[in-house]
Amino acid sequence: MSEIKWQRSILDELIQEFPQKWTNVNPKHPGWKDRVKLEIEKVMQYINFLKNTNNRPWFKLFPERNPRYNYLIWTGNLVVPERPEINFDIKVLLTSEYPKVCPRCFAEETILNYCGKIFLKNIWEQDSKKYVMICHEHLSDTNAWNNRLGIVHFFVRQVWVWWAAQQNSIIGEYDKKH
């Protein structure tokens, strides 16, 4: 186990960090596809945990199938579990240095109509749709990221914190507009 830089929770016990042998398996490594399979399994573990504890999942996420992306782009959405009509497409981007470098999460640009401040210099565009960055280096900046963590850890530790903090504002703004 790595040196703890984060408040541990039950999820840290349920969704273990990657064993040491996976810390150097990045998108350039021959074992990358196996790492991706493990990443998917860990995401599914978390989704199943939510369902088994009578909580609705608050996101969907899967790697893009286009082989040119080499599993560096993951697609899905964030949803308000009690209000499934409120949801936003997302993209999670991994660098060629992942897992050494923390993932980044982008939400569709329309989220700007519903939530608080977002740093607008970081825009991702794909298929003529714009996405704004909502989560990136905070885990790295606080030493809470390490190369034994995965996408699901990023979601639980960073994306969920951001999403939970924004939900009341998003629901209020959504209700005003609809």
N, C-alpha and C positions, 0 to 999 in steps of 0.2 A: 504494500500500500504506500502511496506517496505521502509526503509530508502534508498534513492537513492545513489548509488555508481557508477553509469554508466551514460553516456550521453544518455538521452532519445531520441527516434526517433519516427517517425510515427508508426513504427512496435510495439513499446511498448504500443501504444494506441490500435492498431488493435488486437494484441495478448496479452491479459492481463495476469498478473501473476495469479497463482492459488489462489483461496480464502484460507483464513487461515485454514479452516477445512481440506484441503488437505496436509498441511505441514508435518503431521506425518504419512501420508499414504505411507509406504515404501513397499518393496517386501514381508515383513513378515506380513503385515496388511491384514485383511479380505477384505478391500476395494481396494486392489491393482489392480484388473482387471478393476475396474471402473476408477481408475487413469490412467491406460494404455489407455483406450478408450478416455479419455480427452486429453492425450498426442497426440494420433493419430489425433484427431480433430484439435488440435492446429497446428500440422505439416501441415495438409491439408489446414487450414486457410492461412498459409503462402504460400503454393504452389499456392493456388487460387489467393492470392494477387499478386504474381508474374505474373501469367497468365493474370489476369485482368488489369495489368499495362503494358501489352505487353512485359514482360520479360520472357525469357525461364527459367524454373527451373534449378538450378545448382546442384541439388542432388535428389536422391530418398532414401527413408528410411522407413523401416517397421520392426516391432518386429518379431523375429524368432518365428515360430509357434510351435516348439518342446516344449512340456510342461515341460520338464526337466530344461529348461532355465528360466522359470517363467518370461519371458519378460525382462530379464536382458541383453540380447544380441539383438541388432537391426542391421539389415543388409541393405545395399544399395550401392550407388555409388556416387562419385563426378564426375561431368562432366563440361567441358568447354562449356557453352551454345551455342556459335557460332561454336564450333568444336566438335560435339557430338561423333566423333570417338575417342576423347581424354577423356577417363574416367577411373576411378579406383574404384575397389570394396572397400567398407569400412565396418567397424564394430564399433558400439558404444556400450560401456560396461557401465552398471550401477552396482554399488555395492549394497550390501544388506542395506546400509545406505542411498541410494538415497531416497528423494531429498536433504537430508542434505549434501551429498557429490556430487560434480560436476561430470557429465559423463566424459568419456574418449573416444576419437575417434582414430581409427587405420585405416590406408590405406594399401592396398596391397603392399607388399614389392617392386614390380616393380616400384613404384613411385620414388624410390631412383635413378633410371636412368634418371629422368627428373627434379628434383627440388633441391633446396638448402639443407642446413644442416638440418638433423633430428637426434634427440637424439636416438641412436640405442640400448640403453640398455633395452628398453621396447618393447618387441615383443609379439604378440598374435598369436597363431597358432590354426587354426580350419580346420578340414577336409584336413589336409596335406598342407594347404596354410598358408604362413606367412604374418603377417600384422605388420606395424611399427606405433608406436604412433605418431600422429601429433598434438593432442590437449588434454590437461588434466587440470591441476590445475591452470592455469593462472587466470581464473575468481575468483577462491577461493583466490589465492595469492594476488589479488588486491582488495579484498572485493567486487567484482562485482557479486558474486554468493550468492544466498540465497535459502532457502528451499521453496520459493514461485515461483521459476522459474522452467522451464521444459526443455525437450530436444530441443524444437524449439528455446528457448532463447539461449541455448548453441550453436546451429547451427548458429543463426544470429550473436551472439556476439563474438563467438570464431572461429568456423570452417570456417565461411565465411571470416573472416578477414585473417586467415591463407591461405585459398584457393585463395582469391583475390590477396594476396601478391605473391603467387607462380605462378600464371597463365602465366605471360609473360615468365618466365624461362621454365616452362613446355612446352608451345607452341613452343618456340625456340628449345629446345632439341628434342621434338617430331618431328619437321620438319626436323631436321638434320638426324634423324634416320630412317625416312620413306620416 
